[in-house]
Amino acid sequence: MLPFGIAIFFGAFLLFLIQPLTGRFVLPWFGGSAGIWTVCLLFFQSALFLGYSYAHLLNRFLPLRRQIALHLGLLLGALLWLPPVPAAPAITAAAAQPLGSLLKLLVTTIGPLFVLLAATSPLVQSWCFAADKTASPYRLYVLSNLGSLAALLGYPFLFEPGFTRSIQATFWSVGFVAFLVTLIWCTFRLRAAGPAATPAPVAATLADVPVRWRDRIRWMGWAAVGTGLLAATTARLSADVPPIPFLWIVPLTLYLLSFVVTFTARSWYRPRLMAAAMMLLVAVTLDLQVYGTQVEFGQFLGSHLLALGVGFIICHGELYRRRPAPQHLTDFYLTLSAGGALGTLWVAVISPAVLTVDLDLALFWSALILAVAVTVFFRRDLVGVLALWGGQLTALMVAPALRPTEEATRWENVIGVLTTEWLIPTVAGVAVIVLIGLCARRAHTPWRPAATVALAVLPLITGGFYLKSAGSTAPGTVANYRSFYGTINVVDYTFDDPRANHRIMAHGTTNHGLQLTHPDYRNAPTSYYTHTSGVGRAFIRHNQSYGRQLGVVGLGVGTLAAYGMRGDTMRFYEIDPEVIAAAAAHFDFIPNSAAEIEVVLGDGRLQLEQEIRDGHVAPYDILVIDAFSGDSVPIHLLTTEAFAIYLARLAPQGVLAVNISNRILDLRRAVEGNARRHGLFLAHIIDHPERNESWYFGSEWLLLSPDREALESEVITKWTGIADPASLRGIELTDEFSSLLPLLR
């Protein structure tokens, strides 16, 4: 049993270590977008399905010795793919077809390695059962998940902060060779088993019942909901949190930990308790989601992760309760992997193609509530019905109390919500619970038709409410856009004073830009780009020059075009084609600008680098770096290599303006590290507008230049000093080494 356990643990460790490692390589090539991890999840789940298919076919059609010979031969051939270092795709392909380019890159670089490693766990479990007919192979599945957890937890705290990407890939290659040696050890144990290593008889714990198609559909459904929740929640968190392996790993860790909790001989899964917790946590999570950045980051993250953990335990607990006999083990895992691929396929491909609004999270939570209700119905579990309704009614009181409001008004807020917004669900829930209680008291059996009514009403009310809330558009919505990079909403806001009317472009909970709609103020710079902001002062500082060359990484609504003057040339770099379309269709900063405006599709850093190679080296008098979606930061724009590219395009007396406004990361330290390395003078400008208008946002900018005189202007020095490079203290991030743990606030 020992060599099989070591092989399964080691294989799972390598399988899940390669996932964040690959993410570190591909992030810079696709703009550091949150959608990258969703597509990576799709690839990993699809490759897992292929690996399990391969294991199932081997186990079904080949005798044991041939299985071993073929699998070891393919693993030896996979050594040709070492080390697992992806090659950068063409810039044009990455910009035009990011999804297809990313999938092609993953398939050709780590595809064979991943598929063969994925097949290891079910294959070795079946080999172990052949060698020892009294052992339960499902215990080895727990060991597999422990190996996966060790890799995921070790990466952000050991591998990422301790080693460069290239060294990590080398370590992984050495580990793959060691894994191959361990697998050969397993084959010797199988030979020692001799004639006993034949198809095993029925296990004593499970009857050898033939697997039916409805069993497979149930397995697939529970698995699809689990991975759908994983992908949708990770995408939602990454919209406002830096899309880095450290934060991708947390939901995936909960996913694997739930298998450890449920796939044991004495499972910790308690259906009724989990059902009540699910109803409570889902309501709180989706309610807080409406308030976006008004919610504290810890509360926002904690609510999503708690709900996600409970959802995983329910999905995987139900899978373990429906597991087949060990003879059908590879069939079981194959079906699970197919469901997992379907869940991520919806989030990564289907939903963005058919929906203009992001309903994924609400959709999968509604599906889970419905699945739990149906399960309770078929089990005729009246206590389960009460648990569902009890959790829902508790949520009606807890969720309003957690909304971002003053402490003195929290419980007044609860009373107001219960008597207005949630009056009908509250009354209906109380009535249903009373009805069930009366029926249970009078009946000889705890199951009555009233329970069926309760189960029919609950998923309809709750699921419909969540979907309606997620799909409803804000008053004044003009248009919705959705792409690989996220969801864009254009919304009009009107006030009693017509001068305050404005239009906003929002990406999730983050504003990309704002334009006043009153004719007298349409060209006024707003939001993070006002005259008192750091970037506004940089443009004012250079107003005396004529024919400026201006570059901006990140388009938004094109607000900075308002600073363009006759004779200027301003070039915007934007990675999301939907942002370009929305800015052109619904905002007119660009057509109203006196400057000549160019918009380039693609990642700003990669496009700047390509222009240098192509000989387009007209120096920029001002280069603005503002491609950050709220607190979600493409870190490849802040590395030492990135700043070398910026300086290659900057005039000797040019100014580099970097927006470092962020709730989660102290980006100032990263920029100061680059300023010290490249010899740049620095001015730090924090803007808190005194005016109370809603179109003026607070911001934090760093202005840098290789020439001190470029920053010595009254509009800058009146508000801040100028720091010499030697006096700066910061952290240097590189493409090879860019752990963000030191930057967390």
QUIPE-V659857 format. One record per pair of residues at least 4 apart in sequence whose C-alpha atoms are under 7 Angstrom apart, sorted by sequence separation. I is the first residue (numbers start at 1). GAP is how many residues later the second one is. D is the distance in whole Angstrom. If there is no record, write none. Layout:
I_GAP_D, I_GAP_D
This chain:
1_4_6, 2_4_6, 3_4_6, 4_4_6, 5_4_6, 6_4_6, 7_4_6, 8_4_6, 9_4_6, 10_4_6, 11_4_6, 12_4_6, 13_4_6, 14_4_6, 17_4_6, 18_4_6, 19_4_6, 20_4_6, 21_4_7, 22_4_6, 23_4_6, 26_4_7, 27_4_6, 28_4_5, 35_4_6, 36_4_6, 37_4_6, 38_4_6, 39_4_6, 40_4_6, 41_4_6, 42_4_6, 43_4_6, 44_4_6, 45_4_6, 46_4_6, 47_4_6, 48_4_6, 49_4_6, 50_4_6, 51_4_6, 52_4_6, 53_4_6, 54_4_6, 55_4_6, 56_4_6, 57_4_6, 58_4_5, 62_4_6, 63_4_6, 64_4_6, 65_4_6, 66_4_6, 67_4_6, 68_4_6, 69_4_6, 70_4_6, 71_4_6, 72_4_6, 73_4_6, 74_4_6, 75_4_7, 90_4_6, 91_4_6, 92_4_6, 93_4_6, 94_4_5, 97_4_6, 98_4_6, 99_4_6, 100_4_6, 101_4_6, 102_4_6, 103_4_6, 104_4_6, 105_4_6, 106_4_6, 107_4_4, 110_4_6, 111_4_6, 112_4_6, 113_4_6, 114_4_6, 115_4_6, 116_4_7, 119_4_6, 120_4_6, 121_4_6, 122_4_6, 123_4_6, 124_4_6, 125_4_6, 126_4_6, 127_4_6, 128_4_6, 129_4_5, 137_4_7, 138_4_7, 139_4_7, 140_4_6, 141_4_6, 142_4_6, 143_4_6, 144_4_6, 145_4_6, 146_4_6, 147_4_6, 148_4_6, 149_4_6, 150_4_6, 151_4_6, 153_4_7, 154_4_5, 155_4_5, 156_4_5, 157_4_6, 158_4_6, 159_4_6, 163_4_6, 164_4_6, 165_4_6, 166_4_6, 167_4_6, 168_4_6, 169_4_6, 170_4_6, 171_4_6, 172_4_6, 173_4_7, 174_4_6, 175_4_6, 176_4_6, 177_4_7, 178_4_6, 179_4_6, 180_4_6, 181_4_6, 182_4_7, 183_4_7, 184_4_7, 185_4_7, 186_4_6, 187_4_6, 188_4_6, 189_4_6, 190_4_7, 193_4_6, 211_4_6, 212_4_7, 213_4_6, 214_4_6, 215_4_6, 216_4_6, 217_4_6, 218_4_6, 219_4_6, 220_4_6, 221_4_6, 222_4_6, 223_4_6, 224_4_6, 225_4_6, 226_4_6, 227_4_6, 228_4_6, 229_4_6, 230_4_6, 231_4_6, 232_4_6, 233_4_6, 234_4_6, 235_4_6, 237_4_6, 238_4_6, 243_4_7, 244_4_6, 245_4_6, 248_4_7, 249_4_6, 250_4_6, 251_4_6, 252_4_6, 253_4_6, 254_4_6, 256_4_7, 257_4_6, 258_4_6, 259_4_5, 260_4_7, 263_4_6, 270_4_6, 271_4_6, 272_4_6, 273_4_6, 274_4_6, 275_4_6, 276_4_6, 277_4_6, 278_4_6, 279_4_6, 280_4_6, 281_4_6, 282_4_6, 283_4_6, 284_4_6, 285_4_6, 286_4_7, 291_4_6, 295_4_7, 296_4_6, 297_4_6, 298_4_6, 299_4_6, 300_4_7, 301_4_6, 302_4_6, 303_4_6, 304_4_6, 305_4_6, 306_4_6, 307_4_6, 308_4_6, 309_4_6, 310_4_6, 311_4_6, 312_4_6, 313_4_6, 314_4_6, 315_4_6, 316_4_6, 317_4_6, 318_4_6, 319_4_6, 324_4_6, 325_4_7, 328_4_6, 329_4_6, 330_4_6, 331_4_6, 332_4_6, 333_4_6, 334_4_6, 335_4_6, 336_4_6, 337_4_6, 338_4_6, 339_4_6, 340_4_7, 341_4_6, 342_4_6, 343_4_7, 344_4_6, 345_4_6, 346_4_5, 347_4_6, 349_4_6, 350_4_6, 351_4_5, 352_4_7, 359_4_6, 360_4_6, 361_4_6, 362_4_6, 363_4_6, 364_4_6, 365_4_6, 366_4_6, 367_4_6, 368_4_6, 369_4_6, 370_4_6, 371_4_6, 372_4_6, 373_4_6, 374_4_6, 375_4_6, 376_4_6, 377_4_7, 381_4_7, 382_4_6, 383_4_6, 384_4_6, 385_4_6, 386_4_6, 387_4_6, 388_4_6, 389_4_6, 390_4_6, 391_4_6, 392_4_7, 394_4_6, 395_4_6, 397_4_7, 398_4_7, 399_4_7, 405_4_7, 406_4_6, 409_4_6, 410_4_6, 411_4_6, 412_4_6, 413_4_6, 414_4_6, 415_4_6, 416_4_6, 417_4_5, 418_4_5, 419_4_5, 422_4_6, 423_4_6, 424_4_6, 425_4_6, 426_4_6, 427_4_6, 428_4_6, 429_4_6, 430_4_6, 431_4_6, 432_4_6, 433_4_6, 434_4_6, 435_4_6, 436_4_6, 437_4_6, 438_4_6, 439_4_6, 447_4_7, 449_4_7, 450_4_6, 451_4_6, 452_4_6, 453_4_6, 454_4_6, 455_4_7, 456_4_7, 457_4_6, 458_4_6, 459_4_5, 460_4_6, 461_4_6, 462_4_6, 463_4_6, 464_4_6, 465_4_6, 466_4_6, 467_4_6, 468_4_6, 473_4_6, 482_4_6, 483_4_7, 506_4_5, 507_4_6, 518_4_6, 525_4_6, 526_4_5, 529_4_6, 532_4_6, 533_4_6, 534_4_6, 535_4_6, 536_4_6, 537_4_6, 538_4_7, 539_4_6, 564_4_6, 576_4_7, 577_4_6, 578_4_6, 579_4_6, 580_4_6, 581_4_6, 582_4_6, 583_4_5, 584_4_7, 588_4_6, 589_4_6, 603_4_6, 604_4_6, 605_4_6, 606_4_6, 607_4_6, 608_4_6, 609_4_7, 610_4_6, 611_4_6, 612_4_6, 628_4_6, 629_4_7, 635_4_7, 638_4_6, 639_4_6, 640_4_6, 641_4_7, 642_4_6, 643_4_6, 644_4_6, 645_4_7, 646_4_6, 650_4_6, 667_4_6, 668_4_6, 669_4_6, 670_4_7, 671_4_6, 672_4_6, 673_4_6, 674_4_6, 675_4_6, 676_4_6, 708_4_7, 712_4_7, 713_4_6, 714_4_5, 716_4_6, 717_4_6, 723_4_7, 724_4_7, 733_4_6, 734_4_6, 740_4_7, 27_5_5, 62_5_6, 89_5_6, 93_5_7, 106_5_6, 154_5_6, 155_5_6, 156_5_7, 163_5_6, 202_5_7, 238_5_5, 243_5_7, 262_5_5, 295_5_6, 324_5_7, 345_5_7, 346_5_6, 376_5_5, 405_5_6, 417_5_6, 418_5_5, 482_5_4, 495_5_6, 506_5_4, 507_5_7, 516_5_6, 517_5_6, 525_5_5, 528_5_7, 531_5_4, 532_5_6, 602_5_6, 611_5_5, 612_5_6, 628_5_5, 637_5_6, 638_5_7, 675_5_5, 705_5_7, 711_5_7, 712_5_6, 733_5_5, 129_6_6, 202_6_6, 261_6_6, 262_6_6, 440_6_5, 481_6_6, 482_6_6, 495_6_6, 505_6_6, 506_6_5, 516_6_5, 529_6_6, 530_6_6, 531_6_6, 611_6_7, 628_6_7, 636_6_7, 675_6_7, 94_7_6, 190_7_7, 261_7_6, 262_7_6, 288_7_7, 481_7_5, 494_7_5, 504_7_7, 505_7_5, 515_7_6, 529_7_6, 590_7_7, 660_7_6, 689_7_7, 93_8_6, 129_8_6, 376_8_6, 418_8_7, 480_8_6, 481_8_6, 493_8_6, 494_8_7, 505_8_6, 660_8_6, 27_9_7, 58_9_6, 159_9_7, 376_9_7, 401_9_5, 439_9_7, 480_9_5, 493_9_5, 504_9_6, 505_9_7, 689_9_6, 401_10_6, 479_10_6, 480_10_6, 492_10_6, 493_10_6, 504_10_4, 688_10_5, 479_11_5, 492_11_4, 503_11_6, 504_11_7, 515_11_7, 687_11_5, 688_11_7, 125_12_5, 401_12_7, 478_12_5, 491_12_6, 492_12_7, 502_12_7, 503_12_5, 514_12_6, 687_12_5, 347_13_7, 400_13_6, 401_13_6, 477_13_6, 478_13_5, 491_13_5, 502_13_5, 503_13_6, 514_13_6, 686_13_6, 687_13_6, 234_14_7, 400_14_5, 436_14_6, 477_14_4, 478_14_7, 490_14_6, 491_14_7, 502_14_4, 503_14_7, 513_14_6, 686_14_4, 125_15_7, 435_15_7, 436_15_6, 476_15_5, 477_15_6, 490_15_5, 501_15_6, 502_15_5, 685_15_6, 686_15_6, 476_16_5, 489_16_6, 490_16_6, 500_16_7, 501_16_6, 685_16_5, 234_17_7, 397_17_6, 400_17_7, 476_17_6, 488_17_7, 489_17_5, 501_17_7, 555_17_6, 684_17_6, 685_17_6, 285_18_5, 488_18_6, 489_18_7, 554_18_7, 555_18_6, 684_18_5, 86_19_7, 285_19_6, 488_19_5, 499_19_5, 549_19_6, 550_19_6, 551_19_6, 552_19_6, 553_19_6, 554_19_6, 555_19_5, 683_19_6, 684_19_7, 487_20_6, 498_20_7, 547_20_4, 548_20_5, 549_20_5, 550_20_5, 551_20_5, 552_20_5, 553_20_5, 554_20_5, 682_20_7, 683_20_5, 230_21_6, 486_21_7, 487_21_6, 546_21_6, 547_21_4, 548_21_6, 549_21_6, 550_21_6, 551_21_6, 552_21_6, 553_21_7, 682_21_6, 683_21_7, 281_22_7, 396_22_7, 432_22_6, 546_22_7, 682_22_5, 86_23_6, 121_23_7, 556_23_7, 681_23_5, 682_23_7, 539_24_7, 577_24_7, 680_24_6, 681_24_5, 84_25_6, 282_25_6, 558_25_7, 570_25_7, 680_25_5, 681_25_6, 84_26_6, 281_26_5, 557_26_5, 569_26_6, 570_26_6, 571_26_6, 572_26_6, 573_26_6, 574_26_6, 575_26_5, 680_26_5, 681_26_7, 562_27_6, 568_27_5, 569_27_5, 570_27_5, 571_27_5, 572_27_5, 573_27_5, 574_27_5, 575_27_4, 679_27_6, 681_27_6, 81_28_7, 561_28_6, 566_28_5, 567_28_6, 568_28_6, 569_28_6, 570_28_6, 571_28_6, 572_28_6, 573_28_6, 574_28_6, 575_28_5, 278_29_6, 561_29_6, 564_29_6, 565_29_5, 566_29_5, 573_29_6, 574_29_6, 620_29_6, 621_29_6, 557_30_6, 559_30_6, 564_30_6, 565_30_5, 573_30_7, 574_30_7, 619_30_5, 620_30_5, 621_30_6, 529_31_7, 558_31_6, 562_31_6, 564_31_5, 573_31_5, 619_31_5, 620_31_5, 631_31_5, 643_31_7, 278_32_6, 558_32_6, 561_32_6, 605_32_7, 617_32_6, 619_32_5, 622_32_6, 623_32_6, 624_32_6, 625_32_6, 626_32_6, 630_32_7, 631_32_6, 638_32_7, 278_33_7, 393_33_7, 621_33_4, 622_33_5, 623_33_5, 624_33_5, 625_33_5, 626_33_5, 631_33_7, 638_33_7, 78_34_7, 525_34_6, 620_34_7, 621_34_6, 622_34_6, 623_34_6, 624_34_6, 625_34_6, 640_34_6, 78_35_6, 685_35_6, 274_36_6, 393_36_7, 609_36_6, 684_36_6, 525_37_6, 605_37_7, 683_37_7, 524_38_7, 661_38_6, 683_38_6, 523_39_6, 661_39_5, 683_39_5, 274_40_7, 389_40_6, 660_40_6, 682_40_6, 683_40_6, 75_41_7, 659_41_6, 660_41_6, 681_41_7, 682_41_5, 659_42_5, 681_42_6, 682_42_7, 271_43_7, 513_43_6, 658_43_6, 659_43_7, 681_43_5, 269_44_7, 512_44_5, 513_44_5, 657_44_7, 658_44_5, 681_44_6, 512_45_7, 657_45_6, 658_45_7, 680_45_6, 513_46_7, 657_46_5, 679_46_5, 386_47_7, 656_47_6, 657_47_6, 269_48_6, 655_48_6, 656_48_5, 655_49_6, 656_49_6, 676_49_5, 655_50_5, 675_50_6, 676_50_6, 262_51_7, 553_51_5, 654_51_6, 505_52_7, 653_52_7, 676_52_6, 653_53_7, 251_54_7, 258_54_6, 262_54_6, 652_54_7, 653_54_5, 254_55_6, 258_55_5, 262_55_5, 652_55_7, 655_55_7, 654_56_7, 672_56_6, 673_56_6, 255_57_6, 259_57_6, 263_57_6, 653_57_6, 672_57_6, 673_57_4, 258_58_7, 262_58_7, 672_58_5, 673_58_5, 674_58_6, 29_59_7, 131_59_6, 673_59_5, 39_60_7, 43_60_7, 670_60_6, 25_61_7, 669_61_4, 670_61_5, 131_62_6, 669_62_6, 670_62_6, 670_63_7, 30_64_6, 51_64_4, 55_64_5, 382_64_6, 50_65_6, 51_65_6, 54_65_7, 131_65_6, 382_65_6, 52_66_7, 131_66_5, 385_66_7, 523_66_6, 47_67_7, 48_67_6, 51_67_5, 52_67_5, 55_67_7, 130_67_5, 133_67_6, 380_67_6, 30_68_7, 47_68_5, 51_68_4, 55_68_6, 130_68_6, 130_69_6, 382_69_7, 551_69_6, 48_70_5, 130_70_6, 385_70_7, 549_70_7, 550_70_5, 549_71_5, 550_71_6, 551_71_6, 552_71_6, 553_71_6, 549_72_5, 550_72_5, 551_72_5, 552_72_5, 553_72_5, 554_72_5, 548_73_6, 550_73_6, 551_73_6, 552_73_6, 553_73_6, 554_73_4, 553_74_6, 377_75_7, 667_76_7, 666_77_5, 665_78_5, 666_78_6, 665_79_5, 666_79_6, 664_80_6, 665_80_5, 664_81_6, 373_82_6, 85_84_7, 84_85_6, 83_86_6, 226_86_6, 83_87_6, 226_89_6, 370_89_5, 83_90_6, 156_90_5, 369_90_6, 82_91_6, 485_91_6, 223_92_7, 640_92_7, 222_93_5, 640_93_6, 641_93_6, 639_94_5, 640_94_5, 641_94_7, 483_95_7, 639_95_5, 639_96_6, 152_97_6, 222_97_7, 366_97_4, 481_97_6, 15_99_6, 636_99_7, 219_100_6, 152_101_7, 15_102_6, 15_103_7, 149_104_6, 362_104_6, 363_104_6, 362_105_6, 11_106_6, 149_107_7, 359_108_7, 362_108_6, 11_109_7, 279_109_6, 295_109_6, 294_110_6, 145_111_6, 276_111_5, 280_111_5, 284_111_7, 359_111_6, 8_112_7, 272_112_5, 275_112_6, 276_112_5, 279_112_5, 280_112_6, 283_112_6, 287_112_7, 359_112_6, 8_113_5, 223_113_5, 227_113_5, 231_113_6, 275_113_6, 279_113_5, 145_114_7, 276_114_7, 277_114_6, 280_114_6, 357_114_6, 145_115_6, 220_115_6, 224_115_4, 228_115_4, 232_115_6, 272_115_6, 276_115_4, 280_115_5, 284_115_5, 288_115_6, 8_116_7, 219_116_7, 220_116_5, 223_116_5, 224_116_5, 227_116_5, 228_116_5, 231_116_7, 283_116_7, 142_117_7, 208_117_6, 219_117_6, 223_117_5, 227_117_6, 142_118_5, 207_118_6, 220_118_7, 221_118_6, 224_118_6, 225_118_6, 206_119_5, 216_119_6, 220_119_4, 224_119_4, 228_119_7, 510_119_7, 4_120_6, 510_120_5, 142_121_6, 142_122_7, 203_122_7, 535_122_6, 203_123_7, 357_123_7, 4_124_7, 356_124_6, 138_125_7, 139_125_6, 356_125_6, 357_125_7, 356_126_5, 1_127_7, 232_128_6, 233_128_6, 232_129_5, 358_129_7, 352_130_6, 357_130_7, 352_131_6, 12_132_5, 16_132_5, 229_132_7, 12_133_7, 9_134_6, 13_134_5, 17_134_5, 5_135_6, 9_135_5, 12_135_5, 13_135_5, 16_135_6, 17_135_6, 229_135_6, 8_136_5, 12_136_5, 16_136_6, 228_136_6, 10_137_6, 13_137_7, 5_138_7, 9_138_5, 13_138_5, 17_138_7, 225_139_6, 225_143_7, 534_151_5, 533_154_5, 532_155_7, 14_158_7, 533_166_7, 535_166_7, 534_167_5, 11_168_7, 527_168_5, 534_168_7, 10_169_6, 526_169_6, 527_169_5, 528_169_5, 526_170_6, 527_170_5, 528_170_6, 528_171_6, 7_172_7, 541_172_6, 541_174_7, 7_175_6, 7_176_6, 537_178_6, 3_179_7, 537_179_6, 514_181_7, 3_182_7, 4_182_6, 3_183_5, 137_189_7, 38_193_6, 38_197_7, 35_200_7, 34_201_6, 34_204_5, 34_205_6, 122_208_6, 34_209_5, 33_210_7, 32_211_7, 293_216_6, 292_217_5, 23_222_7, 20_225_5, 239_269_7, 56_274_5, 55_275_7, 56_275_6, 52_278_7, 56_278_7, 52_281_7, 53_281_6, 52_282_5, 49_285_6, 49_288_5, 48_289_6, 49_289_6, 45_292_7, 45_295_6, 46_295_5, 45_296_5, 42_299_6, 42_302_5, 41_303_7, 42_303_6, 42_306_7, 39_309_6, 38_310_6, 242_389_6, 243_389_6, 240_390_6, 241_390_5, 242_390_4, 240_391_5, 241_391_5, 242_391_5, 240_392_5, 239_393_6, 238_394_7, 35_449_6, 35_450_6, 34_451_7, 33_452_6, 95_480_7, 95_506_7, 95_507_5, 31_544_7, 165_571_5, 31_572_5, 164_572_5, 165_572_7, 164_573_5, 161_578_5, 160_579_6, 33_601_7, 32_602_4, 31_603_6, 32_603_7, 28_608_5
